[in-house]
Amino acid sequence: MPPRNKITQLNAAQYDALERAIIDRRRLSVWRRGTEFMVIVDRLRVTGGREALEAHHPTTGDKLTLYIDELEGIEVVG
């Protein structure tokens, strides 16, 4: 697989907020390819050298895997 051109780097404060959201089961607003996803993250994992958010939709329960290096933004929502 060729190296990815766009890599999202989270800083320490963003990782802290993400980890706290996972622990507290808070919603995240996540942007990928211009689309906003509202999700609850179940866990953060590394697969194939990439960080992935295992998440689900807060209303429907649909599962979703979001790779951090594909994201344009993350925001913790109340």
N, CA, C and O atoms as a DFTB+ gen file, in Angstrom:
312 C
 N C O
     1  1       0.848      -1.172       0.000
     2  2       0.000       0.000       0.000
     3  2       0.895       1.238       0.000
     4  3       1.818       1.332       0.809
     5  1       0.631       2.186      -0.900
     6  2       1.453       3.392      -0.939
     7  2       1.214       4.258       0.294
     8  3       0.144       4.188       0.898
     9  1       2.205       5.083       0.678
    10  2       2.012       5.952       1.837
    11  2       0.889       6.956       1.591
    12  3       0.658       7.391       0.463
    13  1       0.201       7.311       2.667
    14  2      -0.907       8.258       2.573
    15  2      -0.353       9.668       2.466
    16  3       0.629      10.005       3.127
    17  1      -0.983      10.496       1.633
    18  2      -0.538      11.866       1.450
    19  2      -0.983      12.773       2.587
    20  3      -0.220      13.629       3.033
    21  1      -2.206      12.593       3.058
    22  2      -2.754      13.464       4.087
    23  2      -2.829      12.688       5.404
    24  3      -3.519      11.673       5.497
    25  1      -2.129      13.166       6.397
    26  2      -2.136      12.503       7.693
    27  2      -2.600      13.491       8.742
    28  3      -2.017      14.563       8.907
    29  1      -3.650      13.120       9.446
    30  2      -4.148      13.953      10.527
    31  2      -3.345      13.638      11.769
    32  3      -3.241      12.476      12.162
    33  1      -2.791      14.629      12.378
    34  2      -2.048      14.454      13.616
    35  2      -2.857      15.080      14.742
    36  3      -3.226      16.252      14.667
    37  1      -3.130      14.318      15.766
    38  2      -3.801      14.855      16.933
    39  2      -2.745      15.284      17.940
    40  3      -1.732      14.610      18.120
    41  1      -2.992      16.404      18.588
    42  2      -2.050      16.827      19.623
    43  2      -2.468      16.199      20.960
    44  3      -3.491      15.519      21.036
    45  1      -1.685      16.427      21.992
    46  2      -1.933      15.805      23.294
    47  2      -3.301      16.182      23.851
    48  3      -3.991      15.332      24.414
    49  1      -3.701      17.433      23.705
    50  2      -5.002      17.879      24.215
    51  2      -6.146      17.178      23.472
    52  3      -7.159      16.824      24.076
    53  1      -5.980      16.981      22.171
    54  2      -7.022      16.307      21.394
    55  2      -7.122      14.826      21.774
    56  3      -8.222      14.281      21.868
    57  1      -5.969      14.174      21.993
    58  2      -5.998      12.783      22.446
    59  2      -6.651      12.679      23.821
    60  3      -7.428      11.757      24.069
    61  1      -6.341      13.615      24.716
    62  2      -6.966      13.623      26.039
    63  2      -8.473      13.758      25.924
    64  3      -9.213      13.037      26.593
    65  1      -8.939      14.679      25.076
    66  2     -10.376      14.885      24.887
    67  2     -11.024      13.635      24.280
    68  3     -12.122      13.247      24.679
    69  1     -10.348      13.014      23.324
    70  2     -10.859      11.799      22.704
    71  2     -10.956      10.668      23.720
    72  3     -11.977       9.985      23.793
    73  1      -9.908      10.468      24.495
    74  2      -9.913       9.413      25.511
    75  2     -10.993       9.654      26.563
    76  3     -11.658       8.713      26.994
    77  1     -11.172      10.906      26.976
    78  2     -12.202      11.241      27.960
    79  2     -13.594      10.995      27.379
    80  3     -14.485      10.525      28.087
    81  1     -13.788      11.310      26.087
    82  2     -15.074      11.063      25.435
    83  2     -15.381       9.569      25.376
    84  3     -16.530       9.165      25.551
    85  1     -14.364       8.750      25.131
    86  2     -14.558       7.300      25.093
    87  2     -14.957       6.802      26.472
    88  3     -15.903       6.025      26.602
    89  1     -14.251       7.237      27.492
    90  2     -14.537       6.804      28.862
    91  2     -15.935       7.230      29.297
    92  3     -16.671       6.444      29.894
    93  1     -16.301       8.478      28.995
    94  2     -17.587       9.031      29.436
    95  2     -18.738       8.724      28.485
    96  3     -19.875       9.117      28.744
    97  1     -18.448       8.011      27.363
    98  2     -19.468       7.659      26.368
    99  2     -20.143       8.904      25.788
   100  3     -21.354       8.916      25.567
   101  1     -19.349       9.947      25.544
   102  2     -19.867      11.201      24.979
   103  2     -19.815      11.136      23.456
   104  3     -19.031      10.387      22.874
   105  1     -20.662      11.930      22.832
   106  2     -20.722      11.970      21.372
   107  2     -19.548      12.761      20.795
   108  3     -19.037      13.698      21.409
   109  1     -19.146      12.354      19.609
   110  2     -18.127      13.073      18.851
   111  2     -18.729      13.508      17.526
   112  3     -19.504      12.781      16.906
   113  1     -18.365      14.684      17.117
   114  2     -18.666      15.152      15.777
   115  2     -17.370      14.969      14.996
   116  3     -16.338      15.549      15.335
   117  1     -17.438      14.159      13.950
   118  2     -16.251      13.799      13.179
   119  2     -16.490      14.161      11.724
   120  3     -17.552      13.863      11.178
   121  1     -15.508      14.805      11.083
   122  2     -15.615      15.165       9.666
   123  2     -14.656      14.322       8.849
   124  3     -13.472      14.209       9.163
   125  1     -15.207      13.725       7.775
   126  2     -14.400      12.948       6.833
   127  2     -14.939      13.201       5.433
   128  3     -16.132      13.025       5.184
   129  1     -14.067      13.614       4.518
   130  2     -14.423      13.893       3.122
   131  2     -15.611      14.835       3.017
   132  3     -16.491      14.650       2.176
   133  1     -15.629      15.860       3.888
   134  2     -16.668      16.873       3.833
   135  2     -17.993      16.487       4.466
   136  3     -18.944      17.269       4.437
   137  1     -18.069      15.285       5.039
   138  2     -19.294      14.812       5.664
   139  2     -19.104      14.755       7.170
   140  3     -18.074      14.296       7.662
   141  1     -20.108      15.227       7.894
   142  2     -20.056      15.176       9.351
   143  2     -20.760      13.912       9.836
   144  3     -21.866      13.591       9.401
   145  1     -20.096      13.204      10.746
   146  2     -20.664      12.030      11.387
   147  2     -20.791      12.323      12.871
   148  3     -19.852      12.829      13.485
   149  1     -21.936      12.012      13.453
   150  2     -22.116      12.112      14.894
   151  2     -22.057      10.683      15.416
   152  3     -22.895       9.855      15.056
   153  1     -21.076      10.389      16.258
   154  2     -20.861       9.017      16.707
   155  2     -20.518       8.980      18.193
   156  3     -20.175       9.991      18.806
   157  1     -20.625       7.783      18.742
   158  2     -20.096       7.496      20.067
   159  2     -18.981       6.483      19.854
   160  3     -19.209       5.419      19.278
   161  1     -17.787       6.805      20.311
   162  2     -16.627       5.943      20.096
   163  2     -16.599       4.863      21.170
   164  3     -16.665       5.153      22.364
   165  1     -16.502       3.617      20.725
   166  2     -16.418       2.487      21.632
   167  2     -14.981       2.193      22.045
   168  3     -14.715       1.802      23.182
   169  1     -14.063       2.386      21.107
   170  2     -12.646       2.171      21.419
   171  2     -11.759       2.766      20.347
   172  3     -12.183       3.006      19.217
   173  1     -10.518       2.998      20.732
   174  2      -9.470       3.464      19.830
   175  2      -8.503       2.294      19.684
   176  3      -8.037       1.744      20.681
   177  1      -8.203       1.917      18.457
   178  2      -7.293       0.789      18.241
   179  2      -6.323       1.103      17.116
   180  3      -6.527       2.038      16.341
   181  1      -5.272       0.312      17.038
   182  2      -4.301       0.436      15.951
   183  2      -4.385      -0.836      15.128
   184  3      -4.274      -1.942      15.655
   185  1      -4.584      -0.663      13.825
   186  2      -4.642      -1.804      12.922
   187  2      -3.838      -1.475      11.668
   188  3      -4.045      -0.433      11.046
   189  1      -2.943      -2.348      11.310
   190  2      -2.114      -2.114      10.135
   191  2      -1.302      -0.837      10.226
   192  3      -1.017      -0.210       9.205
   193  1      -0.920      -0.438      11.449
   194  2      -0.150       0.773      11.653
   195  2      -0.979       2.051      11.611
   196  3      -0.424       3.150      11.617
   197  1      -2.297       1.917      11.569
   198  2      -3.191       3.084      11.506
   199  2      -4.106       3.090      12.730
   200  3      -4.585       2.043      13.165
   201  1      -4.339       4.277      13.273
   202  2      -5.258       4.425      14.397
   203  2      -6.681       4.478      13.876
   204  3      -6.980       5.199      12.924
   205  1      -7.555       3.709      14.507
   206  2      -8.946       3.645      14.075
   207  2      -9.873       3.848      15.263
   208  3      -9.605       3.383      16.371
   209  1     -10.959       4.546      15.010
   210  2     -12.006       4.718      16.003
   211  2     -13.105       3.713      15.681
   212  3     -13.697       3.762      14.603
   213  1     -13.377       2.808      16.607
   214  2     -14.511       1.899      16.479
   215  2     -15.674       2.622      17.125
   216  3     -15.635       2.897      18.324
   217  1     -16.709       2.936      16.363
   218  2     -17.776       3.791      16.850
   219  2     -19.141       3.242      16.441
   220  3     -19.250       2.297      15.661
   221  1     -20.176       3.871      17.000
   222  2     -21.540       3.559      16.580
   223  2     -22.371       4.832      16.584
   224  3     -22.067       5.791      17.294
   225  1     -23.425       4.822      15.778
   226  2     -24.345       5.956      15.708
   227  2     -25.177       5.977      16.988
   228  3     -25.693       4.935      17.391
   229  1     -25.323       7.131      17.638
   230  2     -25.999       7.184      18.928
   231  2     -27.490       6.822      18.887
   232  3     -28.045       6.419      19.909
   233  1     -28.139       6.955      17.745
   234  2     -29.566       6.657      17.659
   235  2     -29.843       5.277      17.073
   236  3     -30.633       4.510      17.624
   237  1     -29.193       4.967      15.961
   238  2     -29.476       3.705      15.268
   239  2     -28.627       2.541      15.749
   240  3     -29.020       1.383      15.606
   241  1     -27.449       2.843      16.325
   242  2     -26.538       1.786      16.758
   243  2     -25.680       1.225      15.637
   244  3     -24.900       0.300      15.864
   245  1     -25.811       1.771      14.423
   246  2     -24.996       1.298      13.297
   247  2     -23.518       1.460      13.620
   248  3     -23.094       2.498      14.129
   249  1     -22.735       0.422      13.321
   250  2     -21.295       0.420      13.584
   251  2     -20.542       1.121      12.471
   252  3     -20.953       1.097      11.311
   253  1     -19.418       1.755      12.844
   254  2     -18.614       2.500      11.884
   255  2     -17.161       2.483      12.344
   256  3     -16.881       2.658      13.530
   257  1     -16.246       2.274      11.418
   258  2     -14.819       2.374      11.706
   259  2     -14.290       3.596      10.980
   260  3     -14.430       3.715       9.763
   261  1     -13.678       4.509      11.734
   262  2     -13.119       5.736      11.172
   263  2     -11.624       5.763      11.446
   264  3     -11.196       5.650      12.595
   265  1     -10.832       5.913      10.392
   266  2      -9.387       5.986      10.547
   267  2      -8.986       7.434      10.774
   268  3      -9.385       8.323      10.021
   269  1      -8.200       7.666      11.809
   270  2      -7.825       9.031      12.186
   271  2      -7.104       9.747      11.049
   272  3      -7.284      10.952      10.871
   273  1      -6.290       9.028      10.278
   274  2      -5.550       9.695       9.205
   275  2      -6.442      10.095       8.022
   276  3      -5.961      10.742       7.091
   277  1      -7.718       9.728       8.038
   278  2      -8.669      10.138       7.007
   279  2      -9.562      11.279       7.467
   280  3     -10.338      11.814       6.676
   281  1      -9.462      11.656       8.733
   282  2     -10.373      12.648       9.291
   283  2      -9.884      14.066       9.066
   284  3      -8.684      14.341       9.066
   285  1     -10.844      14.958       8.874
   286  2     -10.548      16.386       8.717
   287  2     -10.702      17.119      10.038
   288  3     -10.129      18.193      10.217
   289  1     -11.469      16.554      10.969
   290  2     -11.661      17.198      12.255
   291  2     -12.438      16.326      13.220
   292  3     -13.217      15.461      12.819
   293  1     -12.209      16.571      14.499
   294  2     -12.893      15.855      15.591
   295  2     -13.275      16.873      16.641
   296  3     -12.468      17.732      16.997
   297  1     -14.501      16.787      17.145
   298  2     -14.926      17.679      18.208
   299  2     -15.821      16.912      19.182
   300  3     -16.770      16.251      18.761
   301  1     -15.528      16.995      20.459
   302  2     -16.355      16.369      21.471
   303  2     -17.606      17.216      21.674
   304  3     -17.528      18.430      21.860
   305  1     -18.772      16.546      21.635
   306  2     -20.053      17.234      21.788
   307  2     -20.667      16.772      23.109
   308  3     -20.727      15.576      23.397
   309  1     -21.118      17.732      23.900
   310  2     -21.766      17.489      25.189
   311  2     -22.289      16.161      25.450
   312  3     -22.841      15.915      26.522
